[in-house]
C-alpha cells in the first residue's frame, strides 16, 4: 500500500491526500509504466534510455495551465538537442491526449498516460487520491536514470520555471 500524505496540497479549497513518497535529487529514477497515445503499454525510461528526460506531471491536459505548460515545452523541444526528450504525463485517457495534441499541434513531446496503473503517480509521489489526478511536478532524469532535478508545485495552478528546467537538462546532457 502506498504511503498516504495529507496537507501538501489543496484542491478545490480542500486538503487532499498525496499517495507515494516524494522523489529527491540524486536518487535512482523509479520505473514508469505508461500508455502511449496509441494505447501501447511502455516502460518510459527503457524506451528513452540514453537520453535526458524532462518529465512533466500534469493534472489534466485539458486545463488552462496544463495546456499552456505542454505548449511551452513543445515549443522548447523543437530547439533542443535530440538527446533531450520532454515527456508530459497525466491521468487523461490516451484518446483524450491524442485528440488534444492533434488540435493543439503538439508534435515535439512524448505525451503518455498514467491512467491504467498509476505507477508514475505512486512511484513519484504525485497521485492525488481524492481526484485520481497527478499533482503538478517536474523531474529531470539523466541518461543513466538518475534524478537530477525535482520541483513539486505548491498549487495545481503554479507553472514550473521553464528556463531553469531547460537549463538543467542542457547542463546534464553536457
TAZI-V962627 format. One line per field, one symbol per residue. ss: DSSP state (H for helix, E for strand, - for the rest). Layout:
# TAZI-V962627
ss->???
This chain:
# TAZI-V962627
ss->---EEEEEEEE--EEEEEE--------E----EEE-----EEEHHHH----EEEEEE------HHHHHHHHHHHHHH------EEEEEEE---HHHHHHHHHHH-------EE-----HHHHH---EE----EE--EEEEE----EEEEEEE---------HHHHHHHHHHHH-
